[in-house]
Amino acid sequence: MKISGAVREAMRVYTRRGSGTLGFLAVEGCLTLISLTPALFLFDSSLRMLALLVIPLWLLLMLPVRMNAAAVMQEAFRGGSLFRQALADFSGYGRKLLCGLKRLGFLLLWALPAIFMVFQIREHVSGEMDGFTLMRMISNDFGGGDLFRGVGAVVGIVAGTLLLLLAGCAFHSAARHAFALGDPGLVRGHHGKVLLVWLVSLLSLLPMLIALGAAVIRYLPALRDLNGLFMKTAKLPSTRGTLLILGVGAVLTVPLLPLRSLIPAAYVSGLEKEKSGVK
């Protein structure tokens, strides 16, 4: 199936019944918030450790829910509605959870460089390190005595590990849809196009991407004064303005989230139809 065809099919389902799309988004949002409720313990210093309950609750609830959402999306490409009771159907729970955990395990492999990087950064900057010491360390260890080159090297390493993790997310993005169709091997040999489809689906996040770009531009003048930034003497733009920009971007992006998921789903649906000879 062509990527352009997947986008058209996703748009068709996304716009066909606005109420169904909004219902799908609302159910997914509510279930996500339920899984994040232990994070409220962060507001009480004596109970903050209980916020870690987010991890098991997320795994036990959201992994099967994502499988349900994939099944509902595949039904939508066959004339069904996106807003169905099946979104909260926990029949076959163990099988859905196992499939989700398997994919999570694969993603952890892609995330190993990022995890190693986080531990290395924490080891180097832990304790009471002043800005001058941090600046000298980055300059000597990463820039050969050049602070700007050192910061560039650190940013490049961080970006590289994050891009690797995103590549893993893209590589496995079609797995749950193939599982929903009862053919886990459906995307075998098509991972190149799966990666491209996932990248195209990010266009639905354009408002948030623009907001992030605007936030970065706001901080560019401060980034040019690295000495002042590390010594905390550089003048930074107002945090309220940055949060407002990001908030507007997030609000405009939320309604488009189902479309981002529908594009890879449409591609997998097209693969299944091609395999079965359905036009």
FENCOR-V375528 format. One record per pair of residues at least 24 apart in sequence whose C-alpha atoms are under 10 Angstrom apart, sorted by the first residue. I is the first residue (numbers start at 1). J is the second residue. D is the distance in Angstrom with one decimal. If there is no record, write none. Layout:
i = <I:I>
j = <J:J>
d = <D:D>
This chain:
i = <1:1:1:1:1:1:1:1:1:1:2:2:2:2:2:3:3:3:3:3:3:3:3:3:3:3:4:4:4:4:5:5:5:5:6:6:6:6:6:6:6:6:6:6:6:6:7:7:7:7:7:7:7:7:7:7:7:8:8:9:9:9:9:9:9:9:9:10:10:10:10:10:10:10:10:10:10:10:10:10:10:11:11:11:11:11:12:12:12:13:13:13:13:13:13:13:13:13:13:13:13:13:14:14:14:14:14:14:14:14:14:15:16:16:16:16:17:17:17:18:19:19:19:20:20:20:20:20:21:21:21:21:21:21:21:21:22:22:22:22:23:23:23:23:24:24:24:24:24:24:24:24:24:24:25:25:25:25:25:25:25:26:26:27:27:27:27:27:27:28:28:28:28:28:28:28:29:31:31:31:31:31:31:32:32:32:32:33:34:34:34:35:35:35:35:59:59:59:59:60:60:60:60:60:61:61:61:61:62:62:63:63:63:63:63:63:63:63:63:63:64:64:64:64:64:64:64:64:64:64:64:64:64:64:65:65:65:65:65:65:66:66:66:66:66:67:67:67:67:67:67:67:67:67:67:67:68:68:68:68:68:69:69:69:69:69:70:70:70:70:70:70:70:70:70:70:70:71:71:71:71:71:71:71:71:72:72:73:73:73:73:73:73:73:73:74:74:74:74:74:74:74:74:74:75:75:75:76:76:77:77:77:77:77:78:82:96:96:96:99:99:99:99:100:100:103:103:103:103:103:103:104:104:106:106:106:107:107:107:107:107:107:107:107:108:108:109:109:110:110:110:110:110:110:110:110:110:111:111:111:111:111:111:111:111:111:112:112:112:113:113:113:113:113:113:113:114:114:114:114:114:114:114:114:114:115:115:116:117:117:117:118:121:130:130:130:131:131:131:131:131:131:132:132:132:132:133:133:134:134:135:135:135:135:135:147:147:148:148:148:148:148:151:151:166:166:166:167:167:167:168:169:169:170:170:170:170:170:170:170:171:171:171:172:173:173:173:173:173:174:174:174:174:174:174:174:174:174:175:175:175:176:176:177:177:177:177:177:177:178:178:178:178:178:181:181:181:183:186:186:186:186:186:187:187:187:187:190:190:193:193:194:194:194:195:196:197:197:197:197:197:197:198:198:198:198:198:198:199:199:200:200:200:201:201:201:201:201:201:201:202:202:202:202:202:203:203:203:204:204:204:204:204:204:204:204:204:204:205:205:205:205:205:205:205:205:205:205:206:206:206:206:207:207:207:207:207:207:207:207:207:208:208:208:208:208:208:208:208:208:208:209:209:209:209:210:210:210:211:211:211:211:211:211:211:211:211:212:212:212:212:212:213:214:214:214:215:215:215:215:215:215:215:216:218>
j = <193:266:267:268:269:270:271:272:273:274:193:197:267:270:271:193:194:196:197:198:200:263:264:266:267:270:197:200:263:267:263:266:267:270:197:201:262:263:264:265:266:267:268:269:270:271:197:200:201:259:260:262:263:264:265:266:267:263:266:77:262:263:265:266:267:269:270:73:76:77:201:258:259:260:261:262:263:264:265:266:267:259:260:262:263:266:77:259:262:73:76:77:78:79:80:81:82:258:259:262:263:266:73:76:82:256:258:259:260:262:263:259:76:79:81:82:81:82:83:82:81:82:83:80:81:82:83:84:81:82:83:255:256:257:258:259:82:83:255:258:81:82:83:84:69:72:73:81:82:83:84:85:87:258:82:83:254:255:256:257:258:83:255:69:83:84:85:87:88:62:65:66:69:87:88:258:254:58:61:62:65:87:88:58:61:62:65:58:58:61:62:59:60:61:62:97:100:101:104:93:94:97:100:101:88:90:93:97:97:100:93:96:97:98:99:100:101:103:104:176:88:89:90:91:92:93:94:95:96:97:98:99:100:101:89:90:93:96:97:100:96:97:100:176:177:93:95:96:97:99:100:175:176:177:179:180:93:96:176:177:180:176:177:180:258:261:174:175:176:177:178:179:180:181:261:262:265:176:177:178:179:180:181:182:265:177:180:177:180:258:261:262:265:266:269:177:178:180:181:262:265:266:268:269:180:181:269:262:266:262:265:266:269:270:269:258:176:179:180:175:176:179:184:175:176:168:169:172:173:175:176:169:172:168:169:172:165:166:167:168:169:170:171:172:165:168:165:168:161:162:163:164:165:166:167:168:169:161:162:163:164:165:166:167:168:169:161:164:165:157:158:160:161:162:164:165:157:158:159:160:161:162:163:164:165:161:162:161:157:158:161:158:154:230:231:232:227:228:229:230:231:232:227:230:231:232:230:231:230:231:226:227:229:230:231:226:227:223:224:225:226:227:223:226:195:198:199:195:198:199:195:195:198:194:195:196:197:198:199:264:195:196:198:198:197:198:261:264:265:198:261:263:264:265:266:267:268:269:264:265:268:265:268:264:265:266:267:268:269:265:268:269:271:272:268:269:272:272:268:269:271:272:275:267:268:271:272:268:271:264:267:264:267:268:264:264:260:263:264:265:266:267:260:261:263:264:265:267:260:264:260:263:264:257:259:260:261:262:263:264:257:259:260:261:263:256:259:260:253:254:255:256:257:258:259:260:261:263:249:250:252:253:254:255:256:257:259:260:249:252:253:256:246:248:249:250:251:252:253:254:256:245:246:247:248:249:250:251:252:253:254:246:249:250:253:245:246:249:242:243:244:245:246:247:248:249:250:242:245:246:249:250:246:242:245:246:239:241:242:243:244:245:246:242:242>
d = <9.3:9.2:6.5:8.5:9.0:5.6:6.1:9.6:9.1:7.6:8.8:9.4:7.9:8.7:9.7:7.7:9.1:7.9:6.2:9.9:8.4:8.7:9.2:9.2:7.0:9.9:9.1:9.4:9.7:9.4:9.5:8.4:7.9:8.6:8.1:9.9:8.7:5.9:7.4:8.2:5.0:4.9:8.6:8.6:7.3:10.0:8.5:8.4:8.1:9.0:9.6:8.3:5.5:8.5:9.8:7.4:8.1:8.5:8.8:7.8:8.6:7.8:9.6:6.2:8.6:9.6:9.1:9.5:9.7:8.2:9.9:9.3:6.6:8.7:8.7:5.2:5.2:8.4:7.8:5.7:8.7:7.0:9.9:8.1:8.0:9.5:8.9:10.0:10.0:8.8:6.7:6.7:9.6:8.6:9.3:8.6:8.3:10.0:8.8:8.1:9.9:9.2:10.0:9.3:8.6:9.0:7.4:6.2:9.9:7.6:9.7:9.3:9.9:9.8:9.1:9.9:7.7:8.4:9.5:9.6:9.5:9.1:8.0:9.8:6.1:5.3:4.7:8.3:8.2:5.9:6.6:8.8:9.7:10.0:7.2:9.1:8.8:7.9:7.7:8.8:9.8:7.6:5.3:8.5:8.5:9.3:9.7:9.0:5.7:4.8:7.7:9.9:8.0:7.8:9.0:8.5:8.5:7.5:9.2:7.7:6.6:9.2:9.8:10.0:8.3:9.5:9.7:7.6:8.4:9.1:8.1:8.7:8.2:8.0:9.2:9.5:9.6:9.5:7.9:7.4:8.1:9.8:8.8:8.0:8.6:7.0:9.3:9.7:8.8:8.8:9.5:8.6:8.8:6.7:7.2:8.0:8.4:7.9:9.4:9.4:9.8:7.0:9.6:9.5:9.9:9.5:9.7:8.6:9.0:9.0:9.7:7.3:5.9:8.8:8.4:5.2:7.4:9.7:9.0:9.9:9.0:8.9:7.3:9.7:9.1:6.5:8.4:8.6:5.1:5.2:8.7:8.5:6.9:9.5:8.1:8.0:9.4:8.5:9.0:9.6:8.8:9.6:8.2:7.7:9.6:9.6:9.8:6.2:8.4:8.5:7.6:9.7:5.9:7.7:7.9:6.8:9.9:8.3:9.2:9.7:7.9:9.1:9.0:9.1:9.9:9.3:9.4:9.6:6.2:5.2:8.7:8.4:6.1:8.9:8.6:8.8:7.2:8.4:6.9:9.3:8.4:4.9:7.3:9.8:9.4:9.7:8.6:8.4:9.2:9.4:8.6:6.8:6.8:8.3:9.3:7.3:9.5:7.4:7.4:8.9:6.8:7.7:8.7:6.5:9.5:9.4:9.5:9.6:9.7:9.4:8.9:7.3:7.4:9.4:9.2:9.5:9.2:8.9:9.4:9.0:7.9:8.1:9.8:9.3:7.8:9.9:9.4:7.1:9.3:7.9:8.7:9.5:9.4:8.0:9.4:8.3:7.2:9.2:9.5:5.9:6.7:10.0:9.3:8.0:8.5:8.9:8.8:8.6:8.8:9.5:9.8:6.5:5.3:8.5:8.1:5.7:8.5:7.5:7.9:9.7:7.3:5.2:8.9:9.9:8.0:9.8:8.6:9.6:8.6:9.6:9.4:9.0:5.7:8.6:8.3:8.5:9.1:7.4:9.3:8.6:4.9:6.4:9.4:8.3:7.5:8.7:9.9:9.4:8.3:7.4:7.9:8.9:9.8:8.5:8.0:9.9:8.8:9.3:8.4:4.8:5.0:7.5:8.4:6.8:6.4:9.9:9.3:9.7:7.6:9.4:8.6:7.6:9.6:6.4:8.5:7.9:8.5:9.7:8.8:9.6:7.4:9.5:10.0:8.6:9.9:10.0:9.8:7.5:9.4:9.4:9.1:8.9:8.8:7.0:5.2:8.3:8.4:5.6:7.5:9.5:5.6:9.4:8.3:9.7:9.4:7.2:9.0:7.2:8.9:8.8:9.7:10.0:6.2:6.9:9.8:8.4:6.7:10.0:9.8:9.7:8.9:8.9:9.7:8.2:6.0:9.1:9.4:6.5:7.9:8.7:6.6:8.3:9.4:8.4:8.9:8.2:7.9:8.6:7.8:9.7:7.3:7.1:8.6:9.6:7.2:7.7:9.1:9.6:9.1:9.8:9.0:7.2:7.9:8.6:9.3:9.5:9.9:7.0:6.0:9.7:9.7:7.6:8.2:8.8:7.6:6.2:9.9:9.8:9.7:9.6:8.7:8.2:9.1:9.6:7.6:4.9:7.4:8.4:5.9:7.3:9.6:9.5:6.5:9.5:9.6:9.7:9.7:7.9:7.4:9.7:9.5:5.9:7.1:9.1:6.7:5.7:9.5:9.6:8.9:8.8:8.8:5.7:8.5:9.8:7.0:7.4:9.4:7.5:8.5:9.1:7.4:9.3:9.3:8.3:5.0:7.3:8.7:6.1:5.7:9.5:9.5:9.1:7.0:8.7:8.1:4.3:5.5:8.5:7.5:6.0:9.2:9.2:7.7:9.3:9.2:9.3:9.1:7.3:8.8:9.7:9.4:5.8:5.4:8.4:7.7:5.3:8.2:9.1:8.1:6.6:8.1:9.9:9.7:8.5:7.6:8.7:9.9:8.9:5.8:8.6:9.8:7.2:7.5:9.2:7.9>
